[in-house]
Amino acid sequence: MSDFTLPQPNAENVELAAANRRLTTAILGMTLLTGLVACLSYLAGRTVTQIRSQQAAAVTTEIPPPPLVIHPTSKPSPVAAIAAPAPVPAPIATPAASHGLYLQVGLMNPSTDRSMQDRLEQNGFTVKLLPLENSPSSRVLVGPIQSSAQQRELETKLAANGFQFFTRRL
């Protein structure tokens, strides 16, 4: 045989080897436990996302009403209101028929606040409300604008009445 001999283990080497094994076992156990928690978290997140997407699919969506076109009118006197028949409401314009250039003055919830619309109508503007999708608010539009001269005139008049605006094409 060979003259190579293995060292004989002594008490210090045995204790050190045992401590190393315990440390290695603890590190391996913590790594496995961390991996298990990560996997379970991932699966829980996927399940919650699937449940939410199924609930969202089950919700029915409402079709928003078509935009309202409001024409300013003079206020009738109380005597004329008694003698005159009830006014016929203005026809509601369909979105396909309302293409053109407008000046957007703001947003409002027509069911709770009509002050902006009333101010515009009192100043002689033709106001159109365009409902926003999935929102109770509506865009407040002035127009339609037929020419650049009309646009300049409307812009000057709106600015003079304290309104901020921007151009919107429908």
HELIX and SHEET records of a PDB file:
HELIX    1   1 ALA A   11  ALA A   58  1                                  48    
HELIX    2   2 PRO A   78  ALA A   83  1                                   6    
HELIX    3   3 PRO A   95  SER A   98  5                                   4    
HELIX    4   4 SER A  115  GLN A  122  1                                   8    
HELIX    5   5 SER A  148  ALA A  160  1                                  13    
SHEET    1   A 5 LEU A  68  ILE A  70  0                                        
SHEET    2   A 5 VAL A 127  PRO A 131 -1                                        
SHEET    3   A 5 SER A 138  ILE A 145 -1                                        
SHEET    4   A 5 LEU A 101  MET A 108 -1                                        
SHEET    5   A 5 PHE A 166  ARG A 169 -1                                        
END                                                                             
